[in-house]
Amino acid sequence: MKHSNISIFIPHNGCPNKCSFCNQHTISGAQKSPTADEVFQICQKALAEIRSPENAEIAFFGGSFTAIPRDYMLELLETAVQFVGKGKFHGIRISTRPDCIDGQVLEILKHYNVTSIELGSQSMNDDVLRLNDRGHTAEDVFRASRLIREYGFELGLQMMVGLYGSTGANEIETVSDIIEIRPDTVRIYPVVILKNTRLAELLESGEYKPLEFNEVLEICSAALELFEGVGIKVIKCGLHASEFVEKDMVGGFYHPAFRELCESLIYRQKTEEFIKYHKPENNIYKVAVNPSCISKAVGHKRSNTEYFSKCGFEVKFVGDSSIPVCEVGEVKRFVP
């Protein structure tokens, strides 16, 4: 059964500093923090409408939840926990900063049935973190992740690709360190440069020269494949589609179907490798993929089909349930 979140945004509430990329009002579309009554109404409405609430979590996103004023945090948790339990939601999910996690905080979260904690790690390179005003180090991510695991929470990490001062090598370093931590889930966010942020100022001055879109796409595609290849579920790849983001962005790597672009690239590269060692039949290469992945293999808006056509041949993707996801293989020949 597919997991879902009841997302409640706490825009830029509790963050001890403002990161170079941050404009939470734009990202969340929210202009003020919700009251406990508003949280109650959101949860009550969702519980009445969702068919399988046991597969859903109440999710406090947008700010650093464990850094907001303690009384307000407890008020939100006391409200949300009323909707957790048998016949209700599975638990509560929060996002926060790695330097805002300690044993005392985790004891509180455990008491209120918080099940999942996501950390905005963004990069595992200390120079990149410093240049982007994150206010924490890579070691903070390792430390907080260990604590979260020790207390029995599901762990999620968020990485941001293409930050000011970051290189392709830095991004692969971050992917490698995240794999070492082995979180349950990961979100991959290519940088989107928003108005009224330091990144926008650096871009305008020429000091920030973002990576090329295709390079970021290749990095994110590689990260997606590496994470899922070791059993780390990627629950988001690309910033969610939003009219607020589209209105306020001044640069970066936004696309409403960014994950589809990544998946298309993975299949294109694997297909290119496959056809090096196989011969076509009447100028048609037949390639087996998992049936659930045929649309990914064909590519976003048939981009892979068009790509191979421009190369002078046709590729036909055939469903085969024995082929793992994100892999390609030979089409089996059945003899009657």
C-alpha positions in Angstrom: 0.0 0.0 0.0 1.4 3.4 -1.0 2.5 5.7 1.8 1.2 9.2 2.0 1.8 12.3 4.1 -0.6 14.8 5.7 1.8 17.8 5.1 1.6 20.7 7.5 4.1 23.5 6.8 5.9 25.5 9.5 7.6 28.1 7.3 11.1 29.1 8.4 10.1 28.7 12.0 12.8 27.8 14.5 15.8 28.0 12.1 18.7 29.6 13.9 20.0 31.2 10.6 19.0 31.7 7.0 20.7 29.5 4.5 21.8 30.8 1.2 19.0 29.1 -0.7 16.2 29.6 1.8 12.9 31.4 1.1 10.5 29.1 2.9 7.5 31.2 2.2 8.0 30.5 -1.5 8.8 26.8 -1.0 5.9 26.0 1.2 3.4 28.5 -0.2 2.6 29.3 3.4 2.8 32.8 4.9 2.3 32.0 8.6 2.7 29.2 11.1 -0.5 27.1 11.7 -2.2 27.3 15.1 -3.0 24.1 17.0 -6.7 24.5 16.0 -5.7 24.7 12.4 -3.6 21.5 12.8 -6.6 19.8 14.4 -8.9 20.8 11.5 -6.3 19.6 8.9 -5.9 16.2 10.6 -9.6 15.8 11.2 -10.4 16.5 7.6 -7.7 14.2 6.3 -8.7 11.3 8.6 -12.2 11.5 7.2 -11.1 11.5 3.6 -8.1 9.1 3.5 -9.0 5.5 2.7 -6.0 3.9 4.5 -4.9 6.2 7.3 -2.7 3.5 8.8 -0.4 4.1 5.8 -0.1 7.8 6.3 1.9 10.1 8.6 1.2 13.6 9.8 4.2 15.5 8.5 5.5 18.8 9.9 7.7 20.2 7.1 9.1 23.6 6.1 11.1 24.6 9.2 13.3 23.1 11.8 10.7 21.5 13.9 12.9 20.7 16.9 14.2 24.3 17.1 10.8 26.1 17.2 9.8 27.5 20.6 9.3 24.4 22.9 5.8 25.4 24.0 4.7 25.7 20.4 6.3 22.4 19.4 4.6 20.6 22.3 1.3 22.2 21.4 1.5 20.9 17.9 2.5 17.5 19.0 -0.2 17.2 21.6 -2.7 18.1 18.8 -1.3 15.7 16.2 -0.9 12.7 18.5 -4.7 12.6 19.0 -4.9 11.4 15.4 -2.3 8.6 15.8 -3.2 5.0 16.7 -5.5 2.2 15.8 -7.9 3.2 13.1 -6.0 6.5 12.7 -2.7 7.6 11.2 0.5 5.6 11.5 2.6 8.3 13.2 4.1 11.7 12.9 7.0 12.8 10.6 9.1 15.8 11.2 12.0 17.6 9.4 14.7 19.4 11.2 18.4 20.4 11.3 21.1 18.0 12.3 22.4 20.4 15.0 18.9 20.6 16.6 18.9 16.9 17.7 19.8 15.6 21.1 18.7 13.0 23.6 16.2 15.3 25.4 14.5 16.2 22.1 14.3 12.6 21.0 12.7 11.6 24.3 10.0 14.1 23.7 9.4 13.0 20.1 9.3 9.4 21.2 6.6 10.3 23.8 4.4 11.9 21.2 4.6 8.9 18.7 6.9 10.6 16.2 7.9 7.8 13.9 10.2 9.5 11.3 12.8 12.2 11.4 14.2 13.8 8.3 17.4 15.8 8.5 18.4 18.6 6.1 21.9 17.4 5.6 22.1 19.1 2.1 25.8 18.5 1.7 28.4 16.4 3.5 31.3 18.8 2.5 32.1 21.3 5.3 33.3 24.0 2.8 30.0 23.8 0.9 28.0 23.9 4.1 30.0 27.0 5.3 29.7 28.8 2.0 25.9 28.3 2.1 25.4 29.5 5.7 24.1 26.1 6.9 25.6 26.6 10.4 26.4 22.9 11.0 29.0 20.4 9.9 29.0 17.0 8.2 29.9 15.5 11.6 26.7 16.9 13.0 24.8 14.9 10.4 26.7 11.7 11.3 26.1 12.4 15.1 22.4 13.2 14.7 21.8 10.2 12.5 23.4 7.8 15.0 21.2 9.2 17.8 18.0 9.0 15.7 18.8 5.4 14.9 19.6 4.6 18.6 16.2 5.9 19.6 14.5 3.7 17.0 13.1 6.4 14.6 13.0 6.0 10.9 15.7 8.2 9.4 15.5 10.4 6.3 18.2 12.6 4.9 17.8 15.4 2.4 20.6 16.4 0.0 20.8 19.5 -2.2 22.7 19.3 -5.5 24.3 22.3 -7.1 24.9 24.6 -4.1 27.2 27.6 -4.2 30.8 26.3 -4.2 29.9 22.7 -4.8 31.5 20.5 -7.6 30.4 17.3 -9.1 33.1 15.6 -6.9 31.5 17.1 -3.8 28.1 15.8 -4.8 29.4 12.2 -5.2 31.2 12.6 -1.8 27.8 13.5 -0.3 26.1 10.5 -1.9 28.9 8.2 -0.6 28.6 9.6 2.9 24.8 9.2 2.9 25.1 5.6 1.8 27.5 5.1 4.7 24.9 6.4 7.1 22.2 4.1 5.5 19.1 6.2 6.1 15.7 4.6 5.4 14.8 7.4 2.9 16.4 10.2 0.9 15.2 13.3 -0.8 17.3 14.7 -3.7 16.7 18.4 -4.3 18.5 20.0 -7.2 19.0 23.7 -6.2 16.4 26.1 -7.2 17.5 29.8 -6.9 14.6 31.9 -5.5 14.1 35.6 -5.2 15.2 37.3 -1.9 17.9 34.7 -1.1 21.7 35.0 -0.9 22.0 32.6 -3.8 20.0 35.1 -5.9 22.4 37.9 -4.9 25.5 35.7 -5.7 24.0 34.7 -9.0 23.3 38.3 -10.0 26.8 39.4 -9.0 28.3 36.6 -11.1 30.0 35.1 -8.0 27.8 32.0 -8.2 28.1 30.1 -11.4 25.7 27.2 -11.2 26.6 23.8 -12.8 25.1 23.1 -16.2 21.5 21.6 -16.1 22.7 18.4 -17.8 25.5 17.9 -15.3 23.1 18.2 -12.4 20.7 15.9 -14.1 23.5 13.3 -14.5 24.5 13.7 -10.8 21.0 13.3 -9.6 20.4 10.3 -11.9 23.5 8.6 -10.6 22.5 9.4 -7.0 19.0 8.0 -7.6 20.4 4.8 -9.0 23.1 4.4 -6.3 20.7 5.0 -3.4 18.0 2.6 -4.6 20.7 0.1 -5.6 21.6 -0.3 -1.9 18.0 -0.3 -0.7 17.7 3.4 0.3 14.3 4.6 -0.9 14.3 7.9 -2.7 11.0 9.5 -1.8 11.6 12.7 -3.7 13.8 13.7 -6.6 13.3 17.4 -7.5 11.4 20.2 -5.8 7.6 19.6 -5.9 5.7 21.4 -8.6 4.5 24.7 -7.3 3.1 27.9 -8.8 5.0 29.8 -6.0 8.3 28.3 -7.0 7.7 28.9 -10.8 6.8 32.5 -10.0 9.8 33.3 -7.7 12.6 31.3 -9.2 15.5 33.2 -10.9 17.7 30.2 -11.8 18.7 26.7 -10.8 17.5 23.3 -11.8 13.7 23.1 -11.5 11.5 20.9 -13.7 8.0 19.8 -12.7 8.9 16.2 -13.8 12.6 16.2 -12.7 12.5 12.6 -11.4 11.1 11.4 -14.7 14.0 13.1 -16.5 16.4 11.3 -14.2 14.8 7.9 -14.7 14.7 8.5 -18.5 18.5 9.2 -18.4 19.2 6.1 -16.4 17.4 3.9 -19.0 19.0 5.7 -21.9 22.5 5.1 -20.5 21.8 1.5 -19.8 20.2 0.9 -23.2 23.2 2.6 -24.9 25.5 0.2 -23.0 23.3 -2.8 -23.9 23.2 -2.2 -27.6 27.0 -2.0 -27.8 27.0 -5.8 -27.4 23.9 -6.8 -29.3 22.8 -6.7 -32.9 19.6 -5.2 -34.2 17.0 -7.1 -36.2 16.0 -5.0 -39.3 17.6 -2.0 -37.6 15.4 -2.5 -34.5 17.0 -3.2 -31.1 14.7 -5.1 -28.7 15.4 -4.5 -25.1 13.7 -6.1 -22.1 12.7 -4.0 -19.1 10.5 -4.5 -16.1 6.9 -4.0 -17.2 6.4 -1.3 -14.6 9.3 0.7 -16.2 8.4 0.7 -19.8 7.3 4.3 -19.7 10.5 5.2 -18.0 12.6 3.4 -20.6 10.7 5.1 -23.4 11.6 8.4 -21.7 9.8 11.5 -20.5 7.6 12.6 -23.4 9.2 9.7 -25.4 12.6 11.4 -25.2 14.6 8.2 -25.4 12.6 6.9 -28.4 13.4 10.2 -30.2 17.0 10.1 -29.0 17.7 6.7 -30.5 15.7 7.6 -33.7 18.1 10.5 -34.2 20.9 8.0 -33.9 19.5 6.2 -36.9 17.8 3.1 -35.4 14.8 2.1 -33.4 14.7 0.7 -29.9 11.7 -1.3 -28.8 11.2 -1.9 -25.1 9.5 -5.2 -24.1 8.1 -6.0 -20.7 9.7 -8.8 -18.7 8.9 -9.2 -15.0 12.2 -11.1 -14.4 14.2 -7.9 -15.2 14.9 -5.8 -12.0 13.8 -2.2 -11.9 16.3 0.2 -13.5 17.9 -2.7 -15.4 17.7 -3.9 -19.0 18.2 -7.3 -20.6 17.8 -9.5 -23.6 14.3 -10.3 -24.8 13.6 -14.0 -24.2 12.8 -16.0 -27.3 10.0 -18.5 -26.8 9.9 -21.6 -29.0 6.3 -22.9 -29.6 
